[in-house]
Amino acid sequence: MLYRTMMFTPGSRPDRLIKSLDSPADALIWDVEDAVHPNEKEAARTVIRDVLDSMDDAPSKPIFIRVNQAGTPWFEDDARLAGHPLVRGLLLPKTESAAQVEQAWKLMGRKGELIVLIETAVGVRDLENILESPLITGVALGAVDLAVDLNLTLTDSGLELLYFKSRIVTLARAAGIQGIYDSVFPDFNNLDSLRIRAALTKTTGFTGQMCIHPVQIPIITEVYTPSAQEIDWAKRVIHALKNEAKGLGVFTIDGKMVDRPVIERAKQVHEAAVRWKLA
């Protein structure tokens, strides 16, 4: 599955977990890692399990559990919680090896989606080896932790992260992984900078972004959804390919050359429009 928006909610807050189910996010991340104090980890797991068990029906949108880092005292029980029948999958923070992925997969019952968070220098360095695991369904950048590990200064534009984003996109695509998600934008009052950052990141090949507040969802959704103009262009390219340009290797649309790579891009836009029920 692909998601434009994935929203974090603290696992220790049952009211917020329940409220998150009505948010417009494509997917939810119920967090037992950074959003939960170490003294409350076990209680947060109980809260999440109780909320899940209280549901009469399957949730209206996918729920992921962001577990604690492999090797911590909480990791194994967190990963087992991700095996709950109503949970779609698991976010694995600070992923640094394929062995960690395999361990998480076993603990969560060998089913569901598994998204790795790349948040350390080691994770960036060894990403190619990590992504050799066929169990991974998505890759996400954790910029805040990465900045701490590398002594980076984070900016609104995110230009200091361009190398890491490009590496993630290149290696993820080479591994056949389609879901590639940007880090959260922590200042949820600065929506103008969020839009600029999301638009720039989309151009690098990312397919969505994680977020921490519902107010961020509409902007991220808009950025990662094909515009009406893009959809119209894609439809015209595909129509021409099937009709008046049938059998031609190269033709023009709006005075611009259309060849194989452009046709493939049009197909990508059309597929995204169909996915989000816009075509």
C-alpha positions in Angstrom: 0.0 0.0 0.0 1.0 3.6 -0.5 0.1 6.5 1.8 0.2 10.2 1.3 -0.1 11.0 5.0 0.7 9.0 8.1 -0.2 10.7 11.4 1.5 10.0 14.7 -0.6 9.7 17.9 0.8 9.0 21.4 0.0 5.5 22.5 -0.6 6.6 26.0 -3.6 8.7 25.2 -6.7 6.6 24.6 -8.8 9.7 23.8 -6.4 10.8 21.1 -6.2 7.3 19.6 -9.9 7.1 19.3 -10.1 10.6 17.8 -7.4 9.8 15.3 -9.6 7.2 13.6 -11.7 10.1 12.3 -8.8 12.1 10.9 -8.3 12.5 7.1 -4.9 10.8 7.2 -4.4 7.9 4.9 -2.8 5.9 7.7 -2.3 6.2 11.5 0.8 5.6 13.5 0.1 4.8 17.1 3.4 5.5 18.9 5.0 3.8 21.8 8.5 5.2 21.1 9.4 8.9 21.3 5.9 10.1 22.2 5.8 7.9 25.4 7.9 8.4 28.5 10.1 5.3 29.4 8.0 4.9 32.6 4.8 4.6 30.6 5.8 2.2 27.9 4.0 -0.9 29.3 1.0 1.2 30.1 0.9 2.6 26.6 0.9 -0.9 25.1 -2.1 -1.8 27.4 -3.9 1.4 26.3 -3.5 0.6 22.6 -4.5 -3.0 23.1 -7.6 -2.0 25.0 -8.6 0.5 22.3 -8.1 -2.1 19.6 -10.1 -4.7 21.5 -12.9 -2.3 22.1 -13.5 -1.9 18.3 -16.6 -3.6 17.0 -15.4 -3.5 13.4 -12.1 -3.2 11.6 -10.7 0.4 11.7 -11.6 2.6 8.8 -7.9 3.2 8.0 -4.7 1.3 8.4 -3.1 1.4 11.9 0.7 1.0 12.4 2.6 0.7 15.6 5.9 2.6 15.9 7.7 0.2 18.3 10.8 1.0 20.3 14.2 0.4 18.9 15.4 -3.2 18.5 17.6 -4.0 21.5 15.6 -1.9 24.0 13.7 -3.6 26.9 10.4 -2.8 25.2 11.0 -3.9 21.6 9.8 -7.5 21.7 6.5 -6.8 23.4 5.9 -3.8 21.2 6.5 -5.9 18.1 4.1 -8.5 19.4 1.5 -5.8 19.8 1.9 -5.0 16.1 0.7 -8.5 15.4 -2.8 -7.6 16.7 -5.5 -8.6 14.1 -6.6 -4.9 13.7 -3.1 -3.6 13.2 -1.8 -3.2 9.6 1.9 -3.1 10.4 4.9 -1.8 12.2 7.3 1.1 11.9 10.8 0.0 13.0 12.8 3.0 14.3 16.6 3.4 13.9 16.8 0.4 11.6 20.4 -0.6 11.1 20.3 -4.2 9.8 18.3 -6.8 8.0 18.5 -8.9 11.1 16.5 -6.4 13.0 13.9 -6.5 10.3 13.7 -10.3 10.4 13.4 -10.2 14.2 10.5 -7.7 14.1 8.8 -9.7 11.4 8.9 -12.9 13.5 7.6 -11.1 16.6 4.7 -9.6 14.7 3.6 -13.0 13.6 5.0 -13.0 10.1 2.2 -10.9 8.6 1.5 -7.2 7.8 3.4 -4.3 6.5 6.9 -3.4 7.8 8.2 0.1 7.3 11.8 0.8 8.2 12.8 4.2 9.7 16.3 5.4 8.7 17.5 7.7 11.5 21.2 7.0 12.1 24.5 7.2 10.2 24.8 3.4 10.3 21.3 3.1 8.9 22.2 5.4 6.0 25.5 3.7 5.4 24.0 0.1 5.4 20.7 0.9 3.7 21.5 -1.2 0.7 22.0 -4.2 2.8 18.9 -3.5 4.9 16.7 -3.3 1.8 17.8 -6.7 0.6 15.2 -8.0 3.0 12.0 -8.9 1.0 9.9 -8.2 4.2 10.2 -4.4 3.9 7.1 -2.7 2.4 8.2 0.9 2.9 11.1 3.2 3.9 10.9 6.4 5.9 13.3 9.1 6.9 13.6 10.1 10.5 15.3 13.5 10.2 15.3 14.6 13.8 17.2 11.6 15.2 19.4 11.6 12.1 20.3 15.3 12.7 21.3 14.5 16.3 23.4 11.5 15.2 25.2 13.6 12.5 25.2 17.0 14.2 23.1 18.5 11.4 21.2 21.7 11.6 17.7 21.2 10.4 16.1 24.0 8.3 12.5 24.6 7.1 13.5 23.8 3.5 15.2 20.5 4.4 18.0 21.1 1.8 20.5 19.7 4.3 18.7 16.4 4.0 18.9 16.2 0.2 21.7 13.6 0.1 19.9 11.3 2.5 16.6 11.6 0.7 18.2 10.9 -2.7 20.0 7.8 -1.3 16.8 6.5 0.2 14.8 7.0 -3.0 17.5 5.4 -5.2 18.0 2.3 -3.0 14.3 1.9 -2.3 13.4 2.0 -5.9 16.2 -0.4 -6.8 14.8 -2.8 -4.2 11.3 -2.5 -5.7 9.9 -0.6 -2.7 7.3 2.0 -3.7 6.3 3.6 -0.4 8.9 6.2 0.5 8.0 8.6 3.3 9.5 11.9 4.5 10.1 12.8 8.1 7.6 14.8 10.2 7.7 18.6 10.0 7.8 19.5 13.7 6.5 23.1 13.5 2.8 22.5 12.9 2.1 26.2 13.1 4.3 26.9 10.1 2.1 25.6 7.3 3.8 27.7 4.5 7.2 26.1 5.2 5.5 22.7 5.4 4.1 23.1 1.9 7.5 24.2 0.5 9.3 21.4 2.2 6.7 18.8 1.0 6.8 20.0 -2.6 10.6 19.9 -2.7 10.7 16.5 -1.2 8.1 15.2 -3.6 10.4 16.2 -6.5 13.1 13.9 -5.1 10.8 10.8 -5.5 9.1 10.5 -2.1 5.5 9.3 -2.1 4.2 10.7 1.2 5.1 12.2 4.5 4.6 11.5 8.2 2.9 14.2 10.3 2.2 15.0 14.0 -0.9 17.2 13.8 -4.2 17.0 11.8 -3.8 20.6 10.6 -0.8 19.3 8.5 -2.8 16.6 6.7 -4.6 18.7 4.0 -1.4 20.3 2.8 0.6 17.1 2.6 -2.3 15.3 0.9 -2.6 18.1 -1.7 1.1 18.0 -2.5 1.3 14.3 -2.9 -1.9 14.0 -4.9 -1.8 14.7 -8.7 -3.4 18.0 -9.6 -6.3 18.3 -11.9 -4.0 19.7 -14.6 -1.6 16.7 -14.2 -4.4 14.2 -14.4 -5.8 15.9 -17.5 -2.4 15.8 -19.2 -1.9 12.2 -18.3 -5.3 11.3 -19.8 -4.6 13.1 -23.0 -1.2 11.4 -23.4 -2.7 7.9 -22.8 -5.7 8.7 -25.1 -3.3 9.8 -27.9 -1.2 6.7 -27.4 -4.2 4.5 -27.9 -5.7 6.5 -30.8 -4.2 9.1 -33.1 -0.6 8.3 -32.0 -1.0 4.6 -32.0 2.1 2.9 -33.4 4.2 6.1 -33.2 7.3 6.1 -31.1 7.2 9.8 -30.7 4.4 12.4 -30.9 3.5 15.8 -29.4 1.1 17.0 -26.7 0.8 20.8 -26.2 3.7 21.3 -28.4 6.0 19.1 -26.3 7.6 15.9 -27.4 6.2 12.7 -25.9 8.4 9.6 -26.0 8.6 6.4 -23.9 9.8 8.0 -20.6 7.1 10.7 -20.8 4.5 8.0 -21.5 5.6 6.1 -18.5 5.3 9.2 -16.4 1.8 9.8 -17.7 0.9 6.3 -16.7 2.3 6.9 -13.2 0.2 10.0 -12.8 -2.9 8.2 -14.0 -2.3 5.3 -11.7 -2.0 7.7 -8.7 -5.3 9.4 -9.8 -7.1 6.0 -9.9 -5.5 5.1 -6.5 -6.9 8.2 -4.9 -10.2 7.9 -6.8 -9.7 11.0 -8.9 -10.0 9.2 -12.3 
